[in-house]
Amino acid sequence: MRQQLCDALLARSVNPKMIFLTGDLGFMALEPLQQSMKARFINAGVAEQNMVSVAAALAREDFEVWVYSIAPFCYARPFEQIRNDVTFHKLPVKLIGNGGGYGYGVMGPTHHAIEDYGVLLTLPMMQVFIPAFDEDVAAILEVAGDDPNPAYLRLGRGEVPQDYKVPVYAPWRQLTAGEGMTVIVTGPLVGTYLNAFRSLLKEQRPNLWVVAELPLTRHALPAQLLEQLAEQRGLCVVEEHVQRGGLGSELALLLLEMKLSVGSFHHLYARAHHYASYGSQQFLRAQSGLDVDTLVSVVTDKLKKDN
């Protein structure tokens, strides 16, 4: 998604008040933005804490500020500065973390960003945006950029099937329809399930939704989604994030508050930072049970038990 990010930031950089800071990252991707913005493109070096404090000061002076790094360095190392300098002062600094989830899998647990949005959403006024497809990036960047609150953009790698036409961006989108359970996914992970779900019989095929903006209170749950959940055919939430503080726990609490029974509830999530061996993002997803086969078995086993 870095190419789409660069293109979208380039379009937005006509605003002379826009400033972009990077923590010595973005090489072989953001050079066009650097060449266009010139002095407004600042390499803050490997000093993420200082970079966020500088960003907060610039935002305080009414600049539109974007901060970029790989995801674990974007939120974990400078968390105190995000908390104290940005959110406590209600400053609209926009944090861009590349490689959310297990995106940097082979580099080990220090590079996994699997608790990122759960941690950041504990902070006041923080908004989170998670594009599911490359095509979402431009729209999300505009929404986040125009939002008066601090925000975190979690970027990954688009994984949509080649023959799939990506629907126009919306906070909530239904991607498949059927008579099976409801499945809600966040982020690019959803693209890995599309072919498998589309090949299922209508009786088994789930109603697959993707959500791209958190907290869930940003938008009301879609009426069609609520209708499907009320049929109590089961719900499965899937996210490349730890169990605590993630989409699954937030949605479960919201449904309890709404007194909406959904039948069976399943949650597939990133289960660990450490594994006995390391590999690609796909390998680590499989270790956590986020692979296609595991989710399809959840969906089809639910149907078998009901019959």
Stockholm file with secondary structure:
# STOCKHOLM 1.0

chainA/1-307         MRQQLCDALLARSVNPKMIFLTGDLGFMALEPLQQSMKARFINAGVAEQNMVSVAAALAREDFEVWVYSIAPFCYARPFEQIRNDVTFHKLPVKLIGNGGGYGYGVMGPTHHAIEDYGVLLTLPMMQVFIPAFDEDVAAILEVAGDDPNPAYLRLGRGEVPQDYKVPVYAPWRQLTAGEGMTVIVTGPLVGTYLNAFRSLLKEQRPNLWVVAELPLTRHALPAQLLEQLAEQRGLCVVEEHVQRGGLGSELALLLLEMKLSVGSFHHLYARAHHYASYGSQQFLRAQSGLDVDTLVSVVTDKLKKDN
#=GR chainA/1-307 SS CHHHHHHHHHHHTTSTTEEEEESSCCTTTSHHHHHHHGGGEEECCSCHHHHHHHHHHHHHTTCEEEEEEEHHHHHTTTHHHIIIIIITTTCCCEEEEESCBTTTGGGCGGGCBSSHHHHHTTSTTCEEECCSSGGGHHHHHHHHHHCSSCEEEEECCCCCCTTCCCCCCCSEEEEECCSSCEEEEESGGGGGGHHHHHHSCTTTCCEEEEECEESGGGSCCCHHHHHHHHTTSCEEEECSSCSTTSHHHHHHHHHHHHTCCCSSEEEECCCCSCCSSCCCHHHHHHHTTCSHHHHHHHHHHHHHHHC
#=GC SS_cons         CHHHHHHHHHHHTTSTTEEEEESSCCTTTSHHHHHHHGGGEEECCSCHHHHHHHHHHHHHTTCEEEEEEEHHHHHTTTHHHIIIIIITTTCCCEEEEESCBTTTGGGCGGGCBSSHHHHHTTSTTCEEECCSSGGGHHHHHHHHHHCSSCEEEEECCCCCCTTCCCCCCCSEEEEECCSSCEEEEESGGGGGGHHHHHHSCTTTCCEEEEECEESGGGSCCCHHHHHHHHTTSCEEEECSSCSTTSHHHHHHHHHHHHTCCCSSEEEECCCCSCCSSCCCHHHHHHHTTCSHHHHHHHHHHHHHHHC
//
